[in-house]
Amino acid sequence: MIDWIIGALCALFIAGAAYWKRSLSLSGAVAAVIMGTVYYAAGNLFWFGILILFFVTSSIFSKLRGDRKAELERSYAKSGRRDAGQVFANGGLGMVACILNALWPNPAWAFFFIGSMAAVTADTWATEWGGLSKRPPRSVLNWRVVPPGTSGGISSLGSMAALIGAGIIGGAAWLLLGWTNAAQDFISITLWKWIIIGAVSGFAGAMADSLLGATVQKMYRCKQCGKVVEVGEHCGQATLPERGWSWMSNDAVNIISSAAAGFIAWGLGVILA
């Protein structure tokens, strides 16, 4: 019971600060409290620490040069202030892995968790840093230059940020496993192997996110400015359906790409172990 209380208090403090800083909406803050409590109580500092590392760094980077990224955020379904759907899309799979590990302990859940969190970290870092790139992004499909904010557009700055962010999640896994005395279950996974697991799976997940965004994600066209955007309203008007599957929202793209990254990390963990 004490773990649930500690987890709830820690999650409430962090979510409250994020809400005050406008990094989370009210629904996002409630979702973050629920998620953080489960991560700590059903897991331990390994699970909770990785979640906080993703959330804190992503929130900080979302505030970098916000004036330059303000116009881009009008085209994104996800913005600097995350709601409950975005919170669960980013950390929901990890929470499921945490619960399953509590019920049926197995190192495979930890690998899957790191892959999924590396992917959402890579995707978020790529979006935040890519928005600061002085060079226009290019389509992941044909490498042609596309307007900033185009779903499926990637940049060298954003791609580098994705790789670094994913690698840091892997490195943090090694560190937190040592702190929680769980390292004996992963004795053959050294620091560099964890970094490789995080970097490769997370970067692959971010690229899968871009590929889905460029092909089947539901997109709309603004009647006022003509831009293709992720949101149902732009320039103060309702947008028109442009392409993609009706159910393939940005949150769905995040879940699918992070799940793929989780399985990649699982496979890499088996190979490297």
N, C-alpha and C positions, 0 to 999 in steps of 0.2 A: 504493500500500500504506500510505503514511503517513497518508492520510486515514482509512482503516479503523481504524488503531491509535488515532488521536486521537479519532475518533468513539466507539470502544468505551470508551476511558478516560473521556471526558466523560459518556457515558451511564451507565457503571458508577458513577461518583461520584454523579450525580444520583439514579439509581435506588436506590443504596445508602442515601443520606440519606433518601429517601422511605420505604424499607422500615423504617429505624430509627425514623422518625417515625410509622410505622403508616399511612401514606397508601397504601402498596402492600402486597399480600400477596406471598408468595415467588414465586408464578407471575406476578403482575403485575410484579414487579421484573425477572424474567427477560425477560418480553415487552418491557418498557420499554428494557432494554439492547439487545435485538435491534433494536427500532424506532429508537432514537436513533442507533445505529451506522449503519443504512441511511440515515437522513435526512441525516446528516453526510457520509458517504462517497459516496453516490450523488447527493446534492444539494450544499448549501453552507450558509452561515450563515443564509440566507433561510429555507430549509426547517427547519433545526434550531432556529433561533431562535423561529419561530412555534410549533413543537411545545413548546418549553420554556416559552414565555409562557403557553400554555394550561395546561400541566401545573402549573406553579408557582402561578399565581393560583388555579386550581381547588383545589389542595391546601391553600392557605392559607385560602381561604374555607370549605372543608369543616370547618375547626377553629373557626370563629367560633361562639360560643355553642353549642358542641357539646351542652351539657346540655339546651338547648331542642329541639334537632333529633334527640336520641337516640331518642325514641319514634317520630318520623316515619321514621327510617331502618329501623326494624323492618318497615315496610310496603314499602320500596323493594327492588327487585332489585339496584340499585346502591347502594353505601354509601360512606362516607368512605374505606374501605380497598378499593382497586380490584384485581380479579384480572386474569388474562391476557385473558379474554374482554372485559372492559370496556376494557382498554387498547387492544386491537385494534379494538374497535367504535368507539372515539373517534378513533384515529389511523391505522387500517388503510387507509382510502381515501386519505388523504394520502400514506401510504407508497407506495401503488400509483402515484399521480400522480407522485411523486418519481422512482420507478424508470422510469416511462414517459418522463418528461422527459429522463432521462439517456440513454435509448435513442433517442428521437425528439424532440429539443429543439423546443419550441413554447410560446409564451406562454400558450396555452390551458390547459396543465397547471397553471400557477401560479394562474390565475383559479379553476380548479376546486378546487385545494388550499385557497386562501383561503376560498372559500365553505364547504367542508366543515369546516374548522377553526373558522370563525366560527360555524357552526351548533352544533358540540359545545361551544364556549365559551359561547355564548348559553344553551344548554340547561342546562349545568352551573351557570352563574352564576344562572340563574333558579331552579333547584332550591335552591341554597344560600342565596340571599338571600330567596327566597320563603318558605322555612321559618322566617324570622325575622319575617315580616309579622304585625302585630297584628290585621289584618283577615282573615277567612276567605277562602279562594280561591273562585273561581267556575268553573263548568264552561265549557270552551271551546265546547261545543255549544249550550247554552241559557242560559248566563249565570246559572244558579241557583247559590246558595251550596252548596258541597260541603265535607265534612270535610277538614281539613288532611291532606296526604299522598295525596289521591285522584289517581290517574293521569288526566291531562287537565284538572286544576284549575290555574288561573292566577291571579295576583295582580298588582296594580299595581306593587308593589315588585319582584317577580320579573321582570315584563315590562320594567321600566325597566333592571334589571340585565342582562337579555338583550340589549337594544338597545345598551347601553354596552359590554358585553363584546365583542359582534360588531364594533362600530365600532372598538374598540381593536385588534382583530386586523387590520382593514383599514389602520389608521394604521401599525401595526407593519410591515405588508408594504411600504409606501412607504419607511419608514426602512431596513429591512434590504436592500431592493433597491439602495438607494443605497450602503450599506456594502459590498455584494458586487460593485459595479461592473456590475450587471445592469440598471441603470435605463434604459439606452439602448434596451432592448427594449420599454419601457413609457413612452417619453418624453412621450406625450400624457396619461398618467394621473397627475394631480396628487394631492397629499395628500388633498384633500377628495373627489376621485373615488374614491380607494381606501377612504376611510372610508365613503362611500356604498355601495360594492360590499360591503364587509364587513358593514355594519349591515343593509342590506336583505336580503341573502342569508342571513346568520346568523339574523336575527329570523324570517324566513320559515321557515327550517329548524326553529327552536325551536317555532314555532306548528304546523308539520307534525308534530313529535314529540308535542306535546300532543294534536293531533287523532287521531293514530294510537293514542295511549294511551287516549283516551276511547272509541274505537270497536272496533278489531280486535286490540289487544294482549291477549295471554293474561293473564287475571286470575283470582284465586282468592278464596274467602271463608273467613275464619277461623271454625271451628266454635265457638270459645270466646267471642270478643268480637263476632263478626258483621261485622267490617270486611272490605271488599274490598281485597285487597293484591296485590302483584306477586310475592310469594314463595311457595314451596311449603310453608313451615312458619311458623307464627305462634302466639304464646302457648304455645310448647312442643309444638304439635300439628301434624300434617299438615293442610294446607288443602284445600278442595274446589274443583274447577273451577267458575268462575262464568260467564265469557264469553270471547270472542276466539278467534282462530285458534291452533291448537296450536303452530305454528312461530314465531308472532309474539312473540318474547321482547323484553325491554327492549333487548338488544343489537341485535336485528334492527331495532327501531324506530329506534335511533340510526343505524344504517348507512343505512337508507332515507332518513331525513330529512336526513342530512348529504350524501348523494348528490344529493338534490333541490336542496339549497342550493348544492352545487358547480356544478350546471348553471345555476342562476340567476346565480351570480357569473360564470360563463363568458359568458352572454348579456349581462350588464351590462358586462363588460369589453369585449366587441365593440362595444357601443353607445357607451360612453363614450370608447373609443379613436378 
